[in-house]
Amino acid sequence: MELLKTRKDLITDLRVDLPELVDKFNHFILFPIESKKNSVVGLTFNRKTEHLPKEVIIKIFQTDNADNEFNTLKKLKEQDLHIPDVLFYKKPYLILEKINGVNLCDFVNENLVDVVELKNLNSEHKKEIKSSIEKLAEWFNRLHSHNIVEEKDEPKRIVLNKGDTQLRDFIYNPSKKEIYGLDFEDSYEGNHIDDLAWVCCSLLDTNPGIFEQTVPKAKIELINLFLKTYYLNNPSMHFDFKYFTEKLIENLNIVIHRRRLSIILNKNNFIKEISKDM
């Protein structure tokens, strides 16, 4: 029922701008895509189109962040960062290029089921997972280094942050070794460590993670790899371990609240395993 309403809204609201959406003969199909804040659907055309490719992603905003996402995407595309092309924008609709690949969260976690440490993986899987995390670090390195907003002293340098970052916000193409970032509606200017802490939180909280194991060693190894790759490629950025751990715990507590879990974190169980040698 929800998809039927979305279909009618698209046709009614965009028929002038995008006549290929005029649909008397089922010329396109919609499928839902999980999103917590807004409605997101995939659209596939069954016929040749003039203005849009065969497959697109449509984000229909229920929040007030549509302009923020559009402006951020436009800016980052000019910097050749790996993000989807904006194909059309008219509030509340943002139509984006569909990126081919696998969701990074699924790619990492499906390979780590029942795996205690990375050394327990076969060499090919271990290489692929480590490569995906290194590419993620390089993606953030490029985002931050190209968008330094304020050159204060190193610990307080202000950059453009992606914001509310989850592993699910990234698509990985294993054959091309490329990472594409999605979802920029919460982008903001702040400390670069904010983004890094959210990535590490997402590594820890997704299954298999901290809620399934006392110390998820494989995930700790990936966190250390992520941080070391980021700072190796961007030595001008300063790693503040105290600020990082505070943000990481803060983010994990947000996740606990979202999941309505009745647990208290003992940060010493995993923080001590994260490298301080940056």
Backbone hydrogen bonds in HBPLUS format (Angstrom, degrees):
<---DONOR---> <-ACCEPTOR-->    atom                        ^
c    i                          cat <-CA-CA->   ^        H-A-AA   ^      H-
h    n   atom  resd res      DA  || num        DHA   H-A  angle D-A-AA Bond
n    s   type  num  typ     dist DA aas  dist angle  dist       angle   num
A0005-LYS N   A0001-MET O   3.09 MM   4  6.40 155.0  2.15 147.6 153.2     1
A0006-THR N   A0002-GLU O   2.96 MM   4  6.26 160.2  2.00 149.2 155.1     2
A0007-ARG N   A0003-LEU O   2.86 MM   4  6.04 156.4  1.92 146.6 152.9     3
A0008-LYS N   A0004-LEU O   3.07 MM   4  6.33 160.4  2.11 145.9 150.4     4
A0009-ASP N   A0005-LYS O   2.89 MM   4  6.14 160.2  1.93 153.9 159.6     5
A0010-LEU N   A0006-THR O   2.93 MM   4  6.13 161.5  1.96 152.7 157.1     6
A0011-ILE N   A0007-ARG O   3.10 MM   4  6.34 166.0  2.12 151.7 155.1     7
A0012-THR N   A0008-LYS O   2.92 MM   4  6.06 163.3  1.95 150.4 155.6     8
A0013-ASP N   A0009-ASP O   2.83 MM   4  5.82 169.6  1.84 154.1 157.5     9
A0014-LEU N   A0010-LEU O   2.95 MM   4  5.63 151.0  2.03 143.0 149.7    10
A0018-LEU N   A0014-LEU O   2.72 MM   4  5.63 166.1  1.74 163.4 167.6    11
A0021-LEU N   A0018-LEU O   2.95 MM   3  5.89 168.8  1.96 130.5 134.0    12
A0022-VAL N   A0019-PRO O   3.00 MM   3  5.47 165.8  2.02 115.0 119.7    13
A0046-ASN N   A0027-HIS O   2.73 MM  19  5.19 167.5  1.75 149.4 147.4    14
A0029-ILE N   A0044-THR O   2.92 MM  15  5.43 157.9  1.97 149.7 155.4    15
A0044-THR N   A0029-ILE O   3.01 MM  15  5.43 161.5  2.05 153.3 159.2    16
A0031-PHE N   A0042-GLY O   2.97 MM  11  5.22 145.3  2.10 143.9 149.5    17
A0042-GLY N   A0031-PHE O   2.81 MM  11  5.22 166.5  1.83 159.2 162.9    18
A0033-ILE N   A0040-VAL O   2.94 MM   7  5.34 148.9  2.04 154.1 144.1    19
A0039-SER N   A0060-ILE O   3.13 MM  21  5.07 154.0  2.20 159.0 151.7    20
A0060-ILE N   A0039-SER O   2.70 MM  21  5.07 178.3  1.71 168.3 167.7    21
A0041-VAL N   A0058-ILE O   2.95 MM  17  5.35 161.7  1.98 151.7 157.4    22
A0058-ILE N   A0041-VAL O   2.83 MM  17  5.35 175.7  1.83 168.1 169.6    23
A0043-LEU N   A0056-VAL O   2.91 MM  13  5.35 167.3  1.93 156.0 155.9    24
A0056-VAL N   A0043-LEU O   2.97 MM  13  5.35 158.3  2.02 151.7 158.4    25
A0045-PHE N   A0054-LYS O   2.85 MM   9  5.16 163.6  1.88 152.4 158.0    26
A0057-ILE N   A0096-LEU O   2.94 MM  39  5.08 168.2  1.95 148.8 151.5    27
A0096-LEU N   A0057-ILE O   2.72 MM  39  5.08 171.1  1.73 160.5 163.4    28
A0059-LYS N   A0094-LEU O   2.84 MM  35  5.11 172.9  1.84 151.7 153.9    29
A0094-LEU N   A0059-LYS O   2.91 MM  35  5.11 150.5  2.00 148.2 156.4    30
A0061-PHE N   A0092-PRO O   2.94 MM  31  5.09 160.2  1.97 146.5 146.2    31
A0069-GLU N   A0065-ASN O   3.05 MM   4  6.32 161.4  2.08 157.0 160.9    32
A0070-PHE N   A0066-ALA O   2.96 MM   4  6.19 171.2  1.97 157.5 160.1    33
A0071-ASN N   A0067-ASP O   2.88 MM   4  5.94 172.5  1.88 155.3 157.6    34
A0072-THR N   A0068-ASN O   3.03 MM   4  6.07 153.5  2.10 141.0 148.6    35
A0073-LEU N   A0069-GLU O   2.89 MM   4  6.05 167.5  1.90 156.0 159.4    36
A0074-LYS N   A0070-PHE O   2.98 MM   4  6.17 160.6  2.02 150.3 155.7    37
A0075-LYS N   A0071-ASN O   3.06 MM   4  6.19 156.8  2.12 141.7 147.7    38
A0076-LEU N   A0072-THR O   2.91 MM   4  6.11 166.1  1.93 157.4 160.9    39
A0077-LYS N   A0073-LEU O   2.91 MM   4  5.98 151.2  2.00 148.2 155.6    40
A0079-GLN N   A0076-LEU O   3.00 MM   3  5.03 141.5  2.15  97.9 109.6    41
A0081-LEU N   A0076-LEU O   3.28 MM   5  5.73 169.5  2.29 156.6 153.4    42
A0080-ASP N   A0077-LYS O   3.06 MM   3  5.06 162.6  2.09 107.6 110.9    43
A0083-ILE N   A0081-LEU O   2.92 MM   2  5.92 105.4  2.49 117.5 101.7    44
A0181-GLY N   A0082-HIS O   2.99 MM  99  6.44 158.9  2.04 159.9 155.4    45
A0097-GLU N   A0085-ASP O   2.92 MM  12  5.15 154.2  1.99 150.1 155.6    46
A0087-LEU N   A0095-ILE O   2.82 MM   8  5.45 155.8  1.88 149.8 155.5    47
A0088-PHE N   A0095-ILE O   3.32 MM   7  5.04 146.9  2.44 137.3 133.8    48
A0095-ILE N   A0088-PHE O   2.86 MM   7  5.04 171.7  1.87 152.6 155.1    49
A0090-LYS N   A0093-TYR O   2.95 MM   3  5.23 168.6  1.96 155.4 159.0    50
A0093-TYR N   A0090-LYS O   2.62 MM   3  5.23 150.4  1.71 137.8 132.4    51
A0102-VAL N   A0172-TYR O   2.89 MM  70  5.31 167.9  1.90 148.3 147.6    52
A0172-TYR N   A0102-VAL O   2.76 MM  70  5.31 171.4  1.77 160.7 160.1    53
A0107-PHE N   A0103-ASN O   2.91 MM   4  6.12 163.3  1.94 157.0 162.7    54
A0104-LEU N   A0170-PHE O   2.92 MM  66  5.55 176.3  1.92 148.6 148.7    55
A0108-VAL N   A0104-LEU O   2.97 MM   4  6.11 162.7  2.00 152.9 155.3    56
A0109-ASN N   A0105-CYS O   3.02 MM   4  6.08 168.4  2.03 153.0 154.8    57
A0110-GLU N   A0106-ASP O   2.93 MM   4  5.58 162.1  1.96 144.0 149.5    58
A0111-ASN N   A0108-VAL O   3.28 MM   3  5.59 136.6  2.48 102.4 113.6    59
A0112-LEU N   A0109-ASN O   3.04 MM   3  5.03 152.8  2.11 101.0 109.6    60
A0115-VAL N   A0112-LEU O   3.06 MM   3  5.01 156.6  2.12 127.2 121.9    61
A0218-ALA N   A0116-VAL O   3.00 MM 102  5.84 121.7  2.35 151.6 149.1    62
A0120-ASN N   A0117-GLU O   2.95 MM   3  5.61 159.8  1.99 118.2 124.7    63
A0121-LEU N   A0118-LEU O   3.02 MM   3  5.55 163.8  2.05 116.4 121.6    64
A0126-LYS N   A0122-ASN O   3.02 MM   4  6.20 166.7  2.04 163.6 168.0    65
A0127-LYS N   A0123-SER O   3.00 MM   4  6.06 155.8  2.06 141.1 147.6    66
A0128-GLU N   A0124-GLU O   3.01 MM   4  6.24 157.1  2.07 147.4 153.3    67
A0129-ILE N   A0125-HIS O   2.98 MM   4  6.18 167.1  1.99 154.9 157.5    68
A0130-LYS N   A0126-LYS O   3.03 MM   4  6.10 169.3  2.04 150.9 154.4    69
A0131-SER N   A0127-LYS O   2.92 MM   4  5.99 152.1  2.00 141.8 150.3    70
A0132-SER N   A0128-GLU O   3.00 MM   4  6.25 153.0  2.07 145.6 152.2    71
A0133-ILE N   A0129-ILE O   3.12 MM   4  6.43 155.5  2.18 151.2 157.2    72
A0134-GLU N   A0130-LYS O   2.94 MM   4  6.15 155.0  2.00 149.0 156.3    73
A0135-LYS N   A0131-SER O   2.91 MM   4  6.11 155.1  1.98 147.7 154.5    74
A0136-LEU N   A0132-SER O   3.00 MM   4  6.21 143.3  2.14 136.6 146.6    75
A0137-ALA N   A0133-ILE O   3.01 MM   4  6.30 156.6  2.06 146.1 151.4    76
A0138-GLU N   A0134-GLU O   2.97 MM   4  6.25 153.4  2.04 145.5 153.0    77
A0139-TRP N   A0135-LYS O   2.89 MM   4  6.10 145.1  2.02 140.7 150.3    78
A0140-PHE N   A0136-LEU O   3.10 MM   4  6.45 160.3  2.14 152.9 156.1    79
A0141-ASN N   A0137-ALA O   2.90 MM   4  6.08 149.8  1.99 143.2 152.8    80
A0142-ARG N   A0138-GLU O   3.00 MM   4  6.21 156.1  2.05 145.3 150.0    81
A0143-LEU N   A0139-TRP O   3.02 MM   4  6.30 160.8  2.06 147.9 153.5    82
A0144-HIS N   A0140-PHE O   2.90 MM   4  6.03 177.0  1.90 156.5 156.9    83
A0145-SER N   A0141-ASN O   2.93 MM   4  5.90 165.0  1.95 148.5 153.4    84
A0146-HIS N   A0142-ARG O   3.14 MM   4  5.93 148.5  2.25 141.4 147.7    85
A0147-ASN N   A0144-HIS O   3.06 MM   3  5.14 153.5  2.14 103.3 111.6    86
A0160-LEU N   A0147-ASN O   2.98 MM  13  5.52 133.0  2.21 141.2 155.2    87
A0149-VAL N   A0158-ILE O   2.71 MM   9  5.40 144.1  1.84 136.4 147.4    88
A0150-GLU N   A0158-ILE O   3.25 MM   8  5.01 161.1  2.29 131.3 132.2    89
A0152-LYS N   A0150-GLU O   3.10 MM   2  5.89 129.0  2.37 104.4  90.1    90
A0158-ILE N   A0150-GLU O   3.17 MM   8  5.01 164.8  2.20 145.4 148.3    91
A0156-LYS N   A0153-ASP O   2.93 MM   3  5.70 143.3  2.07 126.5 136.6    92
A0157-ARG N   A0154-GLU O   3.27 MM   3  5.28 171.2  2.28 114.0 113.0    93
A0159-VAL N   A0190-GLY O   2.85 MM  31  5.52 172.6  1.86 154.1 153.1    94
A0190-GLY N   A0159-VAL O   2.86 MM  31  5.52 156.3  1.91 158.1 163.3    95
A0161-ASN N   A0188-TYR O   2.64 MM  27  5.31 173.2  1.64 172.7 172.6    96
A0188-TYR N   A0161-ASN O   3.07 MM  27  5.31 147.3  2.18 134.2 144.3    97
A0169-ASP N   A0166-GLN O   2.96 MM   3  5.41 162.0  1.99 112.9 118.5    98
A0170-PHE N   A0167-LEU O   3.19 MM   3  5.89 147.9  2.30 123.6 124.4    99
A0182-LEU N   A0169-ASP O   2.71 MM  13  5.02 145.5  1.82 163.1 164.8   100
A0171-ILE N   A0180-TYR O   2.93 MM   9  5.17 157.8  1.98 146.7 153.8   101
A0180-TYR N   A0171-ILE O   2.87 MM   9  5.17 156.9  1.92 150.4 157.7   102
A0173-ASN N   A0178-GLU O   2.88 MM   5  5.24 165.2  1.91 157.2 161.6   103
A0177-LYS N   A0173-ASN O   2.74 MM   4  5.60 122.4  2.07 148.0 166.0   104
A0178-GLU N   A0173-ASN O   3.26 MM   5  5.24 153.6  2.33 133.0 138.1   105
A0187-SER N   A0184-PHE O   3.21 MM   3  5.27 165.9  2.23 112.2 112.0   106
A0194-ASP N   A0191-ASN O   3.02 MM   3  5.75 157.7  2.07 120.9 126.8   107
A0197-ALA N   A0193-ILE O   2.82 MM   4  5.94 161.3  1.85 155.9 159.8   108
A0198-TRP N   A0194-ASP O   3.17 MM   4  6.42 151.6  2.25 143.4 150.5   109
A0199-VAL N   A0195-ASP O   3.06 MM   4  6.40 156.3  2.12 152.2 158.3   110
A0200-CYS N   A0196-LEU O   3.03 MM   4  6.30 164.3  2.05 151.5 155.4   111
A0201-CYS N   A0197-ALA O   2.85 MM   4  6.01 148.3  1.95 142.7 152.2   112
A0202-SER N   A0198-TRP O   2.92 MM   4  6.12 156.6  1.97 147.0 152.7   113
A0203-LEU N   A0199-VAL O   2.95 MM   4  6.31 148.5  2.05 147.0 156.0   114
A0204-LEU N   A0200-CYS O   3.02 MM   4  6.23 152.0  2.10 142.1 149.4   115
A0205-ASP N   A0201-CYS O   2.83 MM   4  6.01 156.2  1.88 156.0 162.6   116
A0206-THR N   A0202-SER O   3.27 MM   4  5.97 144.9  2.40 138.8 143.4   117
A0210-ILE N   A0204-LEU O   2.64 MM   6  5.42 157.0  1.69 152.1 160.2   118
A0212-GLU N   A0209-GLY O   3.00 MM   3  5.47 159.5  2.04 113.6 120.3   119
A0213-GLN N   A0209-GLY O   2.90 MM   4  6.04 144.8  2.03 155.1 166.6   120
A0217-LYS N   A0215-VAL O   2.83 MM   2  5.60 113.6  2.28 118.3 101.1   121
A0219-LYS N   A0216-PRO O   3.00 MM   3  5.48 120.0  2.37 110.5 124.7   122
A0220-ILE N   A0216-PRO O   3.01 MM   4  6.35 155.5  2.08 153.1 161.0   123
A0221-GLU N   A0217-LYS O   2.92 MM   4  6.18 155.3  1.98 151.6 157.9   124
A0222-LEU N   A0218-ALA O   3.10 MM   4  6.41 148.2  2.20 139.9 148.3   125
A0223-ILE N   A0219-LYS O   2.87 MM   4  6.18 151.5  1.95 150.0 158.1   126
A0224-ASN N   A0220-ILE O   2.98 MM   4  6.25 164.9  2.00 152.2 155.3   127
A0225-LEU N   A0221-GLU O   2.98 MM   4  6.19 153.6  2.05 142.9 150.6   128
A0226-PHE N   A0222-LEU O   2.84 MM   4  5.99 158.8  1.88 147.3 153.1   129
A0227-LEU N   A0223-ILE O   2.95 MM   4  6.19 170.3  1.96 159.6 160.6   130
A0228-LYS N   A0224-ASN O   2.95 MM   4  5.99 165.7  1.97 147.4 152.1   131
A0229-THR N   A0225-LEU O   2.94 MM   4  5.96 157.9  1.99 146.8 152.9   132
A0230-TYR N   A0226-PHE O   3.04 MM   4  6.19 160.2  2.08 147.6 153.2   133
A0231-TYR N   A0227-LEU O   3.06 MM   4  6.30 171.1  2.07 157.1 158.1   134
A0232-LEU N   A0228-LYS O   2.87 MM   4  5.82 144.0  2.00 140.8 151.2   135
A0233-ASN N   A0229-THR O   3.16 MM   4  6.21 154.2  2.23 143.6 148.7   136
A0237-MET N   A0234-ASN O   3.09 MM   3  5.95 166.1  2.11 126.8 130.3   137
A0244-PHE N   A0240-ASP O   2.90 MM   4  6.08 163.2  1.93 157.2 162.8   138
A0245-THR N   A0241-PHE O   2.94 MM   4  6.12 168.8  1.95 153.7 155.6   139
A0246-GLU N   A0242-LYS O   3.04 MM   4  6.23 159.8  2.08 149.6 155.4   140
A0247-LYS N   A0243-TYR O   3.00 MM   4  6.20 161.4  2.03 151.0 155.8   141
A0248-LEU N   A0244-PHE O   2.85 MM   4  6.07 156.3  1.90 151.8 159.4   142
A0249-ILE N   A0245-THR O   2.99 MM   4  6.14 167.3  2.00 151.1 153.3   143
A0250-GLU N   A0246-GLU O   2.98 MM   4  6.12 158.2  2.02 144.0 150.9   144
A0251-ASN N   A0247-LYS O   2.86 MM   4  6.05 157.1  1.91 149.5 155.1   145
A0252-LEU N   A0248-LEU O   2.94 MM   4  6.19 158.8  1.99 148.8 154.7   146
A0253-ASN N   A0249-ILE O   2.94 MM   4  6.15 152.3  2.02 148.8 156.0   147
A0254-ILE N   A0250-GLU O   3.09 MM   4  6.40 140.8  2.25 137.9 148.5   148
A0254-ILE N   A0251-ASN O   3.08 MM   3  4.99 121.0  2.45  91.8 106.9   149
A0255-VAL N   A0251-ASN O   3.00 MM   4  6.37 153.5  2.07 148.2 155.1   150
A0256-ILE N   A0252-LEU O   2.89 MM   4  6.19 155.5  1.95 146.4 153.2   151
A0257-HIS N   A0253-ASN O   2.97 MM   4  6.16 154.8  2.04 141.3 147.6   152
A0258-ARG N   A0254-ILE O   2.90 MM   4  6.19 157.6  1.95 148.8 155.2   153
A0259-ARG N   A0255-VAL O   2.94 MM   4  6.17 152.8  2.02 150.2 157.2   154
A0260-ARG N   A0256-ILE O   2.96 MM   4  5.97 109.2  2.48 132.2 149.3   155
A0261-LEU N   A0256-ILE O   3.06 MM   5  5.36 168.7  2.07 152.1 154.8   156
A0260-ARG N   A0257-HIS O   3.06 MM   3  4.88 148.0  2.16  96.5 106.4   157
A0269-ASN N   A0266-ASN O   2.95 MM   3  5.84 163.4  1.98 126.9 131.7   158
A0270-PHE N   A0267-LYS O   3.15 MM   3  5.84 156.3  2.21 116.6 122.1   159
A0271-ILE N   A0267-LYS O   2.80 MM   4  5.62 164.4  1.83 173.4 178.3   160
A0273-GLU N   A0270-PHE O   2.98 MM   3  5.34 146.8  2.09 107.9 118.0   161
A0274-ILE N   A0271-ILE O   3.00 MM   3  5.40 158.8  2.05 112.2 119.0   162
A0278-MET N   A0276-LYS O   3.06 MM   2  5.85 131.3  2.30 104.8  91.0   163
